[in-house]
Amino acid sequence: MHSYWIIVLLIMTSITYSNGQEMSYTPFKGKVYKYPSQLKYIPFQDDYADRYPLIKEFSWDSIHVDQRDTDKGFPDVDCKGAFGIMFTSVLSIDTTSMYRFAITSDDGSIVWLDGEKIIDNDFSKGMHTKEDTLALRPGEYKMNIWYYQAYPTMFGVIYESQPVDAEVKWDIDTISLSQDLLFDLGSSQLNKKSDYLLDSLSQLLMSYENVKVRIVGYTDNIGSLQSNIILSQRRADSIREYLQEHVDQTGVIYYTRGRGETMPIANNDTRKGRARNRRVEILIEGF
């Protein structure tokens, strides 16, 4: 009796660029959904998989379908009229860099990276390109790419990505926390309820390599302008001290500022509005 070993390999499409950076994708798996063949354009709907029947699945090494007449047929999709395709893949990169992502399509297309929409090209105006450039660290990223073919007469979709030889600039994340959850009325000492929120923030900061953290305190308009600035500054300082104690990350630089009542986001004439204005904004910027 013979024994046979079956070895399954995960094949990735890999491109190495002149500067040594490498981008790899697992095959783009496409699920095709039948849409009603009507002249009205249908924007992307989160519940598309529940609304429309799945009619086909396929796999490509890349997404590149030049614009053409619908009479010529869409590759691997035997479907007349309107349809939508959700592609999924995993992107692997090996170098911290800026990366350019672009999607060109006739009718709608959207690109998500780890669940966050990075390109919205979802409208019916002929072949059109949209792009974005992001700073990414080494690792794996889940890709979702949506393409919608409206009815009739042309279609086409091209997805491209590549590293960019430029200074790495990170996006800014802004986290807003209610001061009522962190401090007792008129106090700059953190209360017991604050641990959960600030521990979660600490875990987030430890996922970065190098970041600037700007902590800005705000108050409502109860009390004098000067006392509110002092209170908001002390509260920002208290949060910084907590994070410095709990974040084991040498690449974090902290800045604090108290702005008091000077920049309200709601009406201070109402109780609800004053509660919204009592807040701490934490801006996280990579470098």
TORKESE-225590 format. One record per residue: x, y, z of N, C-alpha, C in turn; residue number from 0; chain. Coordinates in steps of 0.05 Angstrom, whole numbers. Each point is the difference from the previous one (the first is absolute). Layout:
X, Y, Z, X, Y, Z, X, Y, Z, NUM, A
...
***
This chain:
17, -24, 0, -17, 24, 0, 18, 25, 0, 0, A
-7, 19, -17, 16, 24, -2, -11, 22, 18, 1, A
17, 16, 10, -8, 23, 16, 4, 25, -16, 2, A
-18, 18, 1, 2, 25, -15, -3, 24, 19, 3, A
18, 19, -3, -1, 24, 16, -10, 23, -18, 4, A
-20, 14, 10, -11, 22, -14, 10, 26, 13, 5, A
14, 16, -15, 11, 25, 11, -16, 23, -13, 6, A
-12, 17, 17, -15, 23, -9, 17, 25, 4, 7, A
4, 15, -21, 15, 24, 1, -18, 24, -4, 8, A
4, 22, 16, -14, 25, -3, 17, 17, -19, 9, A
-10, 2, -25, 15, 14, -20, -7, 30, 1, 10, A
22, 17, 0, -4, 29, 1, 13, 12, -24, 11, A
-13, 20, -12, 11, 16, -21, 18, 20, 12, 12, A
26, -1, -6, 20, 17, 14, 15, 17, -20, 13, A
3, 26, 6, 15, 18, -17, 21, 14, 17, 14, A
25, -1, -9, 22, 13, 14, 8, 24, -16, 15, A
2, 24, 13, 6, 25, -14, 29, 6, 1, 16, A
9, 20, -15, 28, 7, -3, 13, 7, 27, 17, A
-15, 10, 19, 12, 8, 26, -1, -23, 20, 18, A
-8, -24, -10, 0, -24, 18, -26, -5, 14, 19, A
-19, 18, -2, -25, -4, 13, -17, -21, -14, 20, A
-15, -15, 15, -15, -22, -12, -29, 2, 9, 21, A
-18, -4, -19, -29, -1, 5, -10, -27, -10, 22, A
-14, -15, 16, -11, -26, -8, -30, -1, 6, 23, A
-14, -13, -19, -29, -4, 3, -6, -29, -2, 24, A
-18, -10, 16, -13, -25, -5, -19, 4, -23, 25, A
-8, -22, -14, -19, 3, -22, -24, 17, 7, 26, A
-9, 16, -19, -24, 16, 4, -25, -18, -5, 27, A
-13, -7, 21, -24, -17, -2, -24, 17, -4, 28, A
-14, -5, -22, -23, 17, -7, -27, -15, 4, 29, A
-19, 13, 12, -27, -10, 2, -18, 19, -16, 30, A
-15, -12, -19, -17, 16, -18, -29, -1, 8, 31, A
-12, 23, 2, -28, 2, 8, -16, 13, -23, 32, A
-24, -12, -6, -17, 10, -21, -16, 24, 9, 33, A
2, 22, -14, -16, 24, 6, -22, 3, -21, 34, A
-21, 14, 7, -21, 5, -19, 10, 16, -24, 35, A
-6, -8, -24, 9, 14, -24, -18, 23, -5, 36, A
6, 22, 12, -16, 25, -4, 19, 23, -6, 37, A
-10, 21, -11, 16, 22, -8, 10, 16, 25, 38, A
-15, -1, 22, 8, 15, 23, 25, -12, 13, 39, A
19, 17, 6, 25, -9, 13, -6, -7, 30, 40, A
12, -22, 10, -4, -8, 27, 26, 3, 16, 41, A
2, 19, 19, 24, 3, 16, 4, -25, 18, 42, A
25, -3, 10, 6, -23, 17, -18, 0, 25, 43, A
-9, -25, 6, -17, -4, 24, 14, -21, 18, 44, A
2, 7, 26, 14, -19, 18, -13, -27, 1, 45, A
-26, -2, -5, -14, -25, 1, -4, -13, -27, 46, A
19, 6, -19, -3, -10, -27, -3, -30, -1, 47, A
15, -15, 18, -1, -29, -1, -27, -11, 8, 48, A
-16, 15, 15, -26, -8, 8, -21, 8, -21, 49, A
6, 22, -14, -20, 11, -20, 1, -15, -26, 50, A
24, -9, -9, 3, -10, -27, 11, -28, -1, 51, A
-7, -16, -19, 9, -28, -1, 29, -3, -8, 52, A
14, -18, 13, 28, -7, -8, -2, -19, -24, 53, A
13, 7, -22, -2, -16, -24, 26, -13, -9, 54, A
23, 9, 11, 25, -10, -10, 23, 6, 20, 55, A
20, -17, 1, 25, 5, 15, 23, -7, -18, 56, A
22, 16, 2, 23, -5, -16, 25, 12, 14, 57, A
24, -5, -11, 24, 10, 12, 19, 11, -21, 58, A
11, 23, 4, 19, 13, -18, 27, 6, 15, 59, A
21, 1, -16, 26, 8, 12, 1, 31, 2, 60, A
-14, 14, -17, -1, 29, 1, -27, 9, -11, 61, A
-6, 25, 4, -26, 11, -10, 7, 20, -22, 62, A
-3, -8, -25, 6, 18, -22, -18, -7, -24, 63, A
-21, 15, -2, -19, -4, -23, -2, 27, -13, 64, A
12, 3, -24, -1, 25, -14, -29, 7, -8, 65, A
-5, 25, -3, -27, 8, -9, -7, -12, -27, 66, A
-24, -10, -1, -9, -13, -25, -31, 0, -1, 67, A
-10, -7, -23, -29, -2, -4, -10, -24, 15, 68, A
-23, 2, 12, -12, -22, 15, -6, -24, -18, 69, A
-3, 5, -26, -5, -22, -19, 24, -19, -2, 70, A
24, 9, 8, 23, -17, -1, 2, -18, 24, 71, A
-17, 5, 20, 0, -17, 24, 21, 7, 21, 72, A
-7, -5, 25, 18, 5, 22, 14, -26, 7, 73, A
26, 0, 4, 15, -25, 5, -11, -16, 23, 74, A
-5, -25, -4, -9, -19, 21, -28, 6, 11, 75, A
-15, 19, -13, -27, 6, 10, -19, -2, -23, 76, A
-15, -22, 0, -20, -4, -21, -26, 12, 9, 77, A
-2, 26, -2, -23, 14, 10, -6, 24, -17, 78, A
-24, 2, -10, -9, 23, -15, -13, 20, 18, 79, A
5, 26, -5, -12, 20, 17, 17, 8, 24, 80, A
-12, 9, 21, 14, 11, 23, 8, -22, 19, 81, A
24, 4, 12, 10, -19, 21, 20, 15, 17, 82, A
5, -12, 23, 21, 11, 19, 19, -22, 7, 83, A
25, 7, 5, 21, -20, 8, 14, 10, 25, 84, A
1, -16, 21, 17, 6, 23, 25, -18, -1, 85, A
23, 13, -4, 26, -14, 0, 11, 1, 28, 86, A
13, -21, 9, 15, -1, 25, 28, -11, -5, 87, A
19, 11, 15, 28, -9, -2, 14, 8, 26, 88, A
24, -10, 3, 17, 9, 23, 26, 12, -12, 89, A
5, 24, 8, 25, 14, -8, 21, -3, 21, 90, A
24, -8, -8, 23, -2, 18, 22, 20, -10, 91, A
10, 15, 19, 22, 19, -6, 23, -5, 20, 92, A
24, 7, -8, 23, -7, 16, 16, 25, 10, 93, A
-9, 24, -9, 15, 24, 6, -18, 23, 7, 94, A
6, 15, 21, -16, 24, 7, 5, 21, -22, 95, A
-22, 9, -12, 3, 18, -23, -27, 13, -5, 96, A
0, 19, -19, -25, 10, -11, -8, -18, -23, 97, A
-26, -6, -2, -10, -18, -21, -23, 13, -14, 98, A
0, -1, -27, -21, 11, -16, -19, -22, -9, 99, A
-26, 6, 4, -21, -18, -9, -18, 15, -19, 100, A
-8, -13, -22, -17, 13, -21, -20, -20, -11, 101, A
-24, 10, -5, -20, -17, -13, -12, 16, -23, 102, A
-1, -12, -24, -12, 12, -23, -23, -17, -9, 103, A
-23, 12, -5, -23, -17, -7, -20, 16, -17, 104, A
-15, -15, -16, -23, 11, -14, -24, -10, 17, 105, A
-13, 19, 13, -20, -4, 21, 15, -3, 27, 106, A
-13, -12, 20, 9, 4, 27, 23, -18, 10, 107, A
17, 10, 17, 21, -16, 13, 7, 13, 27, 108, A
7, -17, 19, 8, 8, 27, 23, -18, 9, 109, A
19, 11, 15, 22, -15, 11, 1, 3, 31, 110, A
1, -22, 14, 2, 0, 29, 27, -13, 8, 111, A
13, 10, 20, 24, -11, 11, -5, -6, 30, 112, A
1, -25, 8, -7, -8, 27, -26, 12, 10, 113, A
-20, -1, -18, -27, 9, 7, -4, 30, -2, 114, A
21, 16, -5, -3, 29, -3, 0, 8, -29, 115, A
-20, 15, -8, -2, 9, -27, 22, 20, -7, 116, A
17, -7, -20, 22, 19, -7, -5, 13, -27, 117, A
-16, -12, -17, -7, 13, -26, -30, -5, -5, 118, A
-14, 22, -6, -28, -2, -8, -3, 11, -28, 119, A
-2, -18, -19, -3, 7, -29, -27, -10, -10, 120, A
-20, 2, 18, -26, -13, -5, -20, 19, -13, 121, A
3, 4, -26, -20, 16, -15, 2, -7, -29, 122, A
-21, 5, -15, -1, -8, -28, 5, 23, -18, 123, A
26, 4, -7, 7, 22, -18, 22, -9, -20, 124, A
-1, -24, -9, 20, -10, -18, 26, -8, 14, 125, A
20, -7, -15, 26, -9, 11, 12, 23, 16, 126, A
5, -5, 25, 10, 22, 18, 18, -12, 21, 127, A
21, 14, 7, 20, -9, 19, -1, 17, 26, 128, A
1, -14, 23, 4, 13, 26, 23, -15, 14, 129, A
15, 15, 16, 23, -12, 14, 4, 12, 27, 130, A
16, -14, 16, 8, 11, 26, 28, -11, 7, 131, A
15, 15, 16, 27, -9, 8, 1, -1, 30, 132, A
8, -23, 11, -1, -5, 29, 27, -9, 10, 133, A
6, 6, 25, 24, -12, 13, -8, -26, 13, 134, A
15, -21, -6, -5, -26, 11, 25, -12, 12, 135, A
-4, -16, 21, 22, -15, 12, 0, -29, -10, 136, A
22, -14, 3, 1, -28, -9, -22, -17, 13, 137, A
-12, -18, -15, -21, -17, 11, -20, -8, -22, 138, A
-22, -12, 8, -21, -9, -18, -24, 18, 3, 139, A
-13, 5, -22, -23, 18, 0, -22, -13, -17, 140, A
-24, -1, 10, -23, -11, -14, -10, 21, -20, 141, A
-2, -9, -25, -10, 18, -22, -28, -9, -8, 142, A
-17, 20, -4, -27, -4, -12, -2, 20, -22, 143, A
-8, -9, -24, -3, 17, -23, -27, -5, -13, 144, A
-16, 20, -2, -27, -2, -11, 0, 11, -29, 145, A
-13, -14, -18, -5, 10, -27, -29, -5, -7, 146, A
-12, 21, -11, -28, -1, -9, -2, 7, -29, 147, A
-13, -18, -15, -5, 4, -28, -29, 7, -4, 148, A
-6, 25, -6, -27, 9, -5, -8, -8, -29, 149, A
-25, 3, -5, -11, -7, -27, -7, 25, -15, 150, A
5, 3, -26, 19, -14, -16, 27, 15, 0, 151, A
18, 3, -17, 8, -13, -25, 30, -5, 0, 152, A
15, 12, 20, 29, -4, 2, 7, -10, 27, 153, A
23, -14, 2, 10, -7, 27, 30, 1, -1, 154, A
12, -2, 24, 29, 0, 3, 8, 5, 29, 155, A
21, -14, 10, 9, 5, 27, 30, -7, 2, 156, A
16, 18, 11, 29, -5, 2, 8, 9, 29, 157, A
12, -19, 15, 10, 6, 26, 30, 0, 0, 158, A
13, 21, 11, 29, 2, 0, 10, 8, 28, 159, A
25, -8, 7, 12, 9, 25, 30, -1, -3, 160, A
14, 17, 14, 29, 0, -1, 11, 18, 22, 161, A
25, -6, 9, 13, 17, 20, 8, 27, -12, 162, A
1, 21, 16, 7, 26, -10, 25, 9, 14, 163, A
19, 9, -15, 26, 9, 11, -4, 29, 11, 164, A
-10, 2, 24, -5, 26, 12, 2, -3, 31, 165, A
2, 23, 13, 1, 1, 29, -26, -13, 11, 166, A
4, -17, 20, -23, -13, 12, -15, 20, 18, 167, A
-26, 4, -6, -17, 18, 16, -25, -16, 8, 168, A
-4, -1, 26, -23, -15, 10, -25, 17, 3, 169, A
-23, -12, -4, -25, 14, 5, -3, 6, 30, 170, A
-17, 19, 6, -6, 7, 28, -26, -13, 8, 171, A
2, -15, 22, -25, -11, 12, -8, 18, 23, 172, A
-25, 6, 2, -10, 17, 21, -20, -15, 17, 173, A
5, -1, 26, -18, -14, 19, -11, 20, 19, 174, A
-26, 1, 2, -13, 19, 18, -13, -15, 23, 175, A
8, 8, 25, -11, -13, 24, -15, 20, 17, 176, A
-23, -9, 10, -15, 18, 18, 14, 3, 27, 177, A
4, 25, 8, 14, 4, 26, -17, -10, 23, 178, A
-27, -2, -4, -17, -10, 21, 6, -30, 7, 179, A
12, -14, -20, 7, -28, 5, 28, -3, 12, 180, A
15, 22, 1, 27, -1, 9, 5, 14, 27, 181, A
-16, 21, 5, 5, 17, 23, -27, 6, 14, 182, A
2, 4, 26, -23, 10, 15, -2, 30, -4, 183, A
-24, 11, 6, -5, 28, -6, 20, 18, 14, 184, A
13, 17, -16, 19, 20, 10, 27, -12, 8, 185, A
5, -26, -5, 25, -13, 9, 18, -6, -24, 186, A
26, 0, 5, 19, -8, -21, 13, -27, 7, 187, A
-11, -13, 20, 10, -27, 7, -17, -21, -14, 188, A
13, -19, -13, -15, -21, -15, -16, -17, 20, 189, A
-25, -6, -8, -16, -17, 18, 3, -29, -8, 190, A
-12, -18, 15, 3, -29, -5, -11, -9, -26, 191, A
-21, 15, -10, -12, -8, -25, 18, 4, -24, 192, A
21, 16, 4, 18, 7, -23, 18, -22, -8, 193, A
5, -20, 18, 20, -20, -6, -5, -15, -26, 194, A
-25, -8, -3, -7, -17, -24, 5, 16, -26, 195, A
-8, 25, -1, 4, 16, -24, 29, 5, -5, 196, A
15, 7, 20, 28, 7, -4, 17, -25, -4, 197, A
-8, -22, 11, 15, -25, -5, -4, -8, -30, 198, A
-24, 4, -11, -4, -6, -28, 17, 18, -17, 199, A
2, 25, 7, 16, 19, -14, 30, -7, 2, 200, A
8, -10, 23, 28, -8, 3, 7, -23, -19, 201, A
-18, -20, -2, 4, -22, -19, 3, 10, -28, 202, A
-17, 19, -8, 2, 11, -27, 27, 13, -5, 203, A
10, 16, 19, 25, 14, -3, 23, -20, -2, 204, A
-1, -22, 14, 21, -19, -1, 2, -15, -27, 205, A
-20, 3, -17, 0, -12, -27, 16, 17, -20, 206, A
6, 25, 8, 16, 18, -17, 30, -2, 6, 207, A
16, 7, -20, 29, 1, 4, 8, 28, 11, 208, A
-8, 21, -14, 7, 27, 8, -24, 18, -5, 209, A
-10, 12, 22, -23, 18, -3, 2, 24, 18, 210, A
-13, 21, -10, -4, 24, 17, -29, -1, 10, 211, A
-3, 4, 26, -26, -1, 12, -6, 28, 12, 212, A
-20, 13, -12, -8, 27, 10, -26, -3, 15, 213, A
1, 7, 26, -23, -2, 18, -10, 28, 6, 214, A
-25, 5, -9, -11, 27, 3, -26, -1, 16, 215, A
-1, 15, 22, -23, 0, 17, -18, 24, -5, 216, A
-27, -5, 2, -20, 21, -4, -20, -2, 23, 217, A
-13, 23, 5, -21, 1, 21, -25, 13, -12, 218, A
-21, 1, 16, -24, 16, -7, 6, 29, 9, 219, A
-21, 17, 1, 4, 28, 7, -7, 7, 29, 220, A
-4, -21, 17, -5, 5, 28, 26, 6, 14, 221, A
1, 24, 13, 25, 9, 13, 13, 21, -17, 222, A
22, 10, 10, 15, 21, -15, 16, -12, -22, 223, A
7, 17, -20, 16, -9, -22, 27, -10, 9, 224, A
13, 15, 18, 26, -8, 9, 0, -26, 16, 225, A
-20, -3, 18, -1, -25, 16, -5, -24, -17, 226, A
-16, 4, -22, -6, -23, -18, 25, -8, -16, 227, A
16, 20, -8, 25, -7, -14, 19, -15, 18, 228, A
2, 8, 25, 17, -13, 19, -10, -29, 5, 229, A
-26, -3, 5, -11, -26, 5, 4, -19, -24, 230, A
-5, 10, -24, 3, -17, -24, 29, -8, -4, 231, A
19, 18, 6, 29, -6, -2, 7, -22, 20, 232, A
-9, 2, 25, 7, -19, 20, -12, -28, -7, 233, A
-24, 0, -12, -12, -26, -8, 16, -12, -23, 234, A
9, 16, -19, 17, -11, -22, 26, -11, 12, 235, A
11, 14, 19, 25, -9, 12, -4, -26, 15, 236, A
-23, -3, 14, -6, -25, 14, -1, -24, -19, 237, A
-12, 4, -23, -2, -22, -20, 28, -6, -11, 238, A
16, 20, -5, 27, -5, -9, 16, -16, 20, 239, A
-2, 7, 26, 14, -15, 20, -8, -29, 2, 240, A
-27, -5, -4, -10, -27, 1, 12, -16, -24, 241, A
-1, 12, -23, 10, -14, -24, 30, -5, 2, 242, A
15, 20, 10, 29, -4, 3, 6, -23, 18, 243, A
-17, -4, 20, 5, -22, 20, -8, -27, -12, 244, A
-20, -1, -17, -11, -25, -9, 8, -8, -29, 245, A
11, 18, -15, 8, -7, -28, 30, -5, 0, 246, A
7, -26, -5, 28, -8, -1, 10, 3, -29, 247, A
3, 25, -8, 7, 6, -28, 17, 25, 0, 248, A
26, -3, -8, 18, 22, 1, -4, 20, -22, 249, A
-14, -8, -21, -4, 18, -23, -24, 18, 2, 250, A
-10, 5, 24, -24, 17, 3, 8, 27, 12, 251, A
-7, 22, -14, 5, 27, 10, -27, 13, 7, 252, A
-2, 11, 24, -25, 11, 9, 1, 31, 1, 253, A
-23, 11, -8, -4, 29, 3, -28, 4, 13, 254, A
-2, 20, 17, -26, 6, 13, -7, 29, -3, 255, A
-26, 5, 0, -9, 28, -1, -28, 2, 12, 256, A
-6, 21, 15, -27, 5, 9, -12, 23, -14, 257, A
-23, -4, -12, -13, 22, -15, -25, 10, 14, 258, A
-7, -12, 23, -23, 10, 14, -26, -1, -16, 259, A
-14, 22, 1, -26, 2, -14, 2, 12, -28, 260, A
24, 4, -10, 4, 16, -24, -9, -12, -26, 261, A
-3, -26, -2, -7, -13, -25, -23, -19, 4, 262, A
-24, 10, 6, -23, -19, 4, -8, -14, -26, 263, A
-11, -24, 4, -10, -15, -24, -31, -2, 2, 264, A
-11, 11, 22, -29, -1, 4, -9, 25, 15, 265, A
-26, 4, 2, -11, 23, 13, 3, -1, 31, 266, A
15, 19, 11, 3, 0, 29, -25, 9, 16, 267, A
-21, 7, -15, -24, 9, 14, -17, -24, 9, 268, A
7, -24, -9, -15, -24, 8, 17, -19, 16, 269, A
-12, -16, 17, 14, -19, 16, 15, -21, -18, 270, A
-14, -9, -20, 11, -20, -19, 24, 12, -15, 271, A
-3, 25, -8, 22, 13, -14, 24, 4, 17, 272, A
-3, 8, 25, 22, 4, 18, 15, -27, 5, 273, A
-15, -22, 1, 12, -26, 4, 18, -7, -23, 274, A
-9, 6, -25, 16, -5, -24, 25, 16, 0, 275, A
-1, 25, 10, 23, 18, -1, 21, -8, 21, 276, A
-8, -14, 21, 19, -10, 20, 13, -25, -11, 277, A
23, 3, -13, 12, -22, -15, 30, 2, 0, 278, A
13, -22, -7, 29, -1, -5, 4, -11, -28, 279, A
14, 14, -17, 6, -9, -26, 29, -9, -1, 280, A
5, -25, -10, 26, -11, -1, 7, -5, -29, 281, A
20, 14, -10, 8, -1, -28, 25, -17, -2, 282, A
0, -21, -16, 22, -19, -3, 11, 3, -28, 283, A
25, 8, -2, 13, 4, -26, 26, -15, -1, 284, A
2, -18, -20, 24, -15, -3, 22, 16, -13, 285, A
25, -8, 5, 23, 14, -13, 23, -19, -4, 286, A
***
